[in-house]
Amino acid sequence: MERYSYARIAFVAVLLVVVYYVFRILQPFLVALIWAAILATVFHPLFDSLVRRLKRRELAGALACLLITVAIILPVIVLLILLAGESVDAYHYVQERLKTGNIPSLESLSQSAAYEWLRAKLLALGLPEPDLRSIAVNAVQTISQFLVRHSSSVFSGFAAFVFNFVVMLVGTYYLFLSGPALMAELRRLSPLRREHEDQIIAKFTEITRATFEGNLMTALLQGTAGGLVFLGFGLPSPLLWGAVMTFLSLVPLVGTALVWGPVVIYYLLTGMWMRGLLLFFLCAVVVGSIDNFVKPLLIRRRAQIPTIWIFVGVMGGIGTFGFLGFFLGPLMIAVLFTLIEIYKVEFRSELGEKQST
């Protein structure tokens, strides 16, 4: 009997060591594999529909992954092409203006109240008046040097993104094909009752799809609202910048402020206080409220969790997991609520005794 206990202890020890090293092996791919699980869950109805039409699971899985790739990559490529064109035009415009010395923006800034106040303060301290043209030239040169110096890191980052994207697609494909078998194996290892397993799986599926749809709808709403604001202010390329805000709304914390923030600063520095404050109010308060209030409401409608917990889950998830926290934060909250419900059922008698005393 004692020998049997030692054998079990040795087996558990070896198992833990192997699990640890397997985890270390998979660690570089964990984020990509988690995204694969999210995509396989969200697009599983699409895969099932393709299986019914094509009658071949392998072909249906490959076609579903192809459609996912097109849906993700095509808008990004179009947006990058448009941004590249705008960036080249802006660069040539700035270079030409710097050569001729005719820079309307600098002239407006030099005549603004903010510049006059700063100039007066500097002269009062015995400091020279700032040369805005030299500052602009140095800024352009610094940005150009920075881009050249970091071009290799940008390339390596893009290569890493492509690699992780391929890992994610391969993981999604095999989860489409082997997901049910993998889930059945996990069920056999689970100590929970069948109905509790069904409850957790259903909640996981529901909250994942609700979070995906909520983030997608929120991004589209923010991009549309931001584009309309830019159109109303007469700013150039409102459609392009609305599309940029759609993507940037998914960036934690800063989001769409990366687009409208510089415009607000420009308005304030050039003395256009009303336009700057109005643009700030519309973008920060109105457009920003879509992310802070509409998104939790959209997720709550499907997840059946109080809005405040969805909000806390999204914000806390972003702080803990980064971009992946958009999904993992609400998912952890939902699983916690489900486990609490299971606990109430399993320990109903003990809870009843506590309430009666």
N, C-alpha and C positions, 0 to 999 in steps of 0.2 A: 504493500500500500504506500509506504514511504517512497519507494523507488518510482511508483506511478506519479506521485506528487512532484518529485524532482523532474521527471520527464515533462510534465505539464509546464513547470516553471521554465525549463530550458526551451521548450517550444515557444512559449510566449515571449521570452527574451529574444530568441532568434527572429521571431515574427516582427517584433518592434524594431529591431535593427534593420531588417530588410525593408519595412515600411518607411523608416526614416530615410534610407538611401534612395529608395524609389521616389520619395517626395523631393529629395534634393535633385534627382535627375529631371523630374517633371517641373521643378520650380521655375526655370526660365520660360516655360510655356503655359504657366498657370493662368495668366490673364487671357491669353488667346483661347485656352480650353474653356474657361468660364464663359467667354463670349460665344464660343461654339455651342455650349449648353443653352445659353439664352436664345440664340438664333434658332437652334433646333426646336426649342419649346415654342417660340413665337410662330415659326413658319411650318410647324408640323401639320396643321390643317391643309396648307398648300401641298405639302408632300403627299398626304393621304389622297388629295384630289388628283394629283398626277399619277399616283399608283393605280387608282381606279380607271383612269383613262388609258394609261400606257401598258398596264398589266405587268410591268417589270420594275421591281424596287430599285435596282441599280441605276437604270436609266432615269427613273423618276428622281432619285437622289441627286444625280449629276445635273439634271435640268433645273431642279430647285436651287442648287448651289450656284448655277450659272445665272439664274434670275436674281438671286440675292446679290451676286457680284455686280451685275448690271445696275441694280437699284442703288447700290452704294457707290460704285466707282464712277459711273457715267455722270451724275450731277457734280461730283468733285472735279472731274476732268474739265467739264464745261466751265465751272466756276474758276478754276485755275487758269484756263485759257483767257477768259474775260479779264481776270485780275492782272495777268501778265501783260495784256494789251494796255490796260489802264496804267499800269506801273511804267511801261516804256514811254507812253505818251506824257505822263507826269514828269518823268526823268528828263526827257528832251525839252519839255516846257521850262522846267526849272533851270536847266543848263543854259538855254537860250536867254532867259530873263537875267541870269547872273552875268552873262557875257555883255549884254546890252546895258545892264544897270537899271532897266525898267522893270521894277518888281512892285506891282500894285499892292500886294499884301503887305510888303514892308513899308510902303508909303502910308498905308492906312494905319499900320501899327505905330509908326513914328509920329503920327498926328493924334493918336488916341490919348485919352485922359490918363490911362494907366502908365503909358510910356512917359508922359510929361511929369507925372508924380515921381516915377523912378528916377528920371533924369534930374529932377530938382533935388531929390535926396542924395544922389551920388555927387552932384556939384557942391552941395552943402558940406559934404564930408571931404571935399577936396579930391574926389575921384574923377577920372575922365568920363566923358559921355560915351555910352555904349555904341559901338559901330554895328548896326543891325546887319548891314550887308556882309561884313566880315564874319559875323556870327553865322549867317545863313550859309556862306561859302564853306566855312569850317564844318558846319553840321552835315552838309551834303557830302563833303570829303570823308568825314568820319563814318557816315553810314555806308558809303561805298567801300571803304577799307574794311569795315566790319563784315560786310557781306562777302568780300573776297577772302578774308582771313578765315571765316567760318563756313565757307562753301563745302569743305571736305566733311565737316561735322554734319552739315545739312544732308549731304549725300549719304553718309553712314546712317543717319537717322531715318532717311527714306528707305534705305535698304533693310533696316531692322523692321520698319513698318510693313514692307512688302513680305518679308519672311513671316512675321506674326500673322499677317492677313492670310497667307497660304496655310499656315498651321490651323488657323481658325476655320477656314473652309474645309480642310481635310477632316478636322474634328467634327464639324457640322455634318458632313457627308456620312461619316461612320456612325454618328449618333442617329441620323435618320434611319440607317439600315439596322443598326444593332442596339438602338435605344431600348426597345421593349425587352430584349434578352438581358441587357445590362440591368434594367430596372427589376426584372424578375430575380436576378441573382442577388441584388441588394435586398430585396424583400426576404429572400431565404436567410440572409445574414441578420436581418433586423429582429430584435426581441419584441417589437411592438405588435399589437393585435392588427389583424387585417384591416378592420374598419378605421383604425387610427392611421395606418399607413396611407390608406386611400384619402383620408382627410388632409394629411400633410402634403401629399402629391397634388391633390386638387388645389390646395391653397398656393403651393409653389407655382403651378401652371397659371393660375388665375392672376396672381400678383405680377408674375413676369410679363404676361401679355398686357396687363393693365398699365404697367410702368412703361413698357415699350410704346404703346399707343399714346399714353399721356405725354411722354417726352416728345414724340413725333408731332403730335397736335400742337403742343406748346411751342415747339421750334417754328412750325409753320405760321402760327398766330403771331409770334414775336417778329419774325421776318416780314410778314405782311404789314403789321402795324408800323414797324420801323421804316419800311419802304414808303408807306403812305405819309409818314411824318416828314421824311426827306423830300418827298414830292411836294408837300404843302409848303415847305420852306424854300422851294426852288433850287435845291441842291442838285448837282450833276449826278447822272446815272443812278436814280433812286431804285430802279429794278435790280441793278447789280448789287448795290449796297444792302438792299433788302434780302437778297439771296445770301450775301455774306453774313448778315445778322442771323439768318436762319441757322447757319452752321455754327456760328460763334455762340449762339444761345446755349449750346450744349457744353461750352467751356465753363467749368466751375468758377464761381465768384465774379470774375470780370465780365464774361459773356459779351453782350452787345455793346457794352461801354467801350470796347476796343474800337468801335466804329464811330459812335456818336460823341465820345469823350473828347477827341481832338477838335471836333467841330465846335463844341461848346467852349473849349478853351480859346479857340481862335476868335469866336464872337466876343468873349469877355475881354480879351486882350486888345481887340481893335475898337473897343468902346460900344459895341452893339449889345448892351446889357440886357435889354428886353428880349431880343432874339435868343441870346445865350441862355437866359433863365427859363424862357418858355420851352426851348428845345430840351434843356435839362429836365424840366418838369415832365414833359410829354414822354421822353425816353426813359428816364429813371423811375418815375412814379407810374405812369400809365403802362408803358411797354414792360417795365420791370415787374409790375404787379401780376402780369400774365404768368410769369415763372413762379412767383411766390404764392399765388392764390389759386389761379386757374388749374395749374398742374396738380396740386394736391386734390382739388375737387374732381378732376377727371380720373385720377387713380382711385379715389375713395369710392366713386360710383361703382367700380368693378370689384374692388378689394374688400368693401364692407368693413372698413377700419375708420375710426374717427379722423377727421381732417388734420387735427393737430399732430397726431402720431405719424401721419404720412409726411407732413412738413418736417417734423423732427427727424424722421428716417432719412429723407432726402438730404437735408442739410448735414446731419451727422454722418451719413454715408459718404458724402462728398469729402468731408474733412478726414475721414478714416481711410477710404479706399480710392480717393480721387474720382476720375470720371466714371469708373465702374460703380461707385457708390450710388449713382442714380438708380441702379437696379438692386444692388445688394442691401442698401439701407432700408427701403420699404420691405424688401423680401425678409430681412431678419426680423423686422417688427411684426410682419404677418405670421411668420413661423412661431414667434414668441406667443402671440395671441392664440394660435392654434394649439400649442403645447399647454398653455394655461387651461384651455377648454378640455383637453385630454386629461389633464391633472384633476380637474373638477369631477370628471366622470369616474376616473380610476379610484380616487380617494373621497368619493361622495360620503361614505359612512363616517370616515374620520372627520371630514368637514362638518357633517351633521352633528357629531358629538360636540365639536368645539362651539357651534352656534347654539346648542341647547344648554351649554354650561354658562 
